[in-house]
């Protein structure tokens, strides 16, 4: 008896306009003029789905959609979720999208060089995600990348995806690293990668920056890299919105490479793949120093006297 409520209107409508015309209306271009997203709630039946589509301007007639779902056996197959519809989408196309569960995936992009604290803040406030963050995340454990998610996906899911992706890629890079590097373990490679990430965003420079730090490690020279001092001051929880002061270089912290020899005890950010590759495959150079060039890059030097000339040049160009 329940099926009659769809069949009878369909028969009556077909009697008035004809079956061929009815089919033509189902596959004809719809009234939608721009891309629109619609959320179909859980447990929604054909009637409610039709109402939502009509409200969004996707279909003209609710009854036509309900008849189409019945005729195509889709009235029990409509799935909840967020769907994106293109302009002129037909009744049939809209119905098939929802019946197949072709939900719209949102995206969140985690940039290279953020600390885990900054990423967790970003995820905690990102629209479309749900729930509290319960995942334990250490520095350097999250891969900067673009991640897809369905509406109301748990925030933990994004962090778990990023942790899993980082665990896989860093192991591959570690297993294929150049021989003879002064790293005790994979954590030290990741720490180096995080420093490289914070020191330069110029692709051609990453391997050169890596070579400077490798050379200094091999000569037992302090790394003396500013980003480690910034991390020592902020502990990765906030952005230092001022220039470093000379007094900052004396900060008592294991992360301060002006006071301590060797690498910091852990990464200072979440590096991207390119920085990890540079840490695993540094350039072969004699460079021991570098300073900003004033045009977005750096000038590299083999000796302190050459470095001091580069520093004076940078100071004149500021």
Secondary structure, DSSP 8 states (H G I E B T S, - for coil): -TTHHHHHHHHHHHHHH-HHHHHHHHHS--S--S-EEEEE-TT--HHHHHHHHHHTTS-S-HHHHHHHHHHTT-TTT---EEEEE-TT--HHHHHHHHHHT----EEEE--TT--HHHHHHHHHT-TTEES-------TT-S---EEEE-TTEEHHHHHHHHHHHHHHHHHHHHHT--TT---SSHHHHHHHHHHHHHH---GGGHHHHHHHHHHHHHTT-----HHHHHHHHHTTSS---S---GGGGG---TT-TTTSSS--SS-SS---HHHHHHHHS-------EEEE-SSSSEEEESSHHHHHHHHHHHHHH-
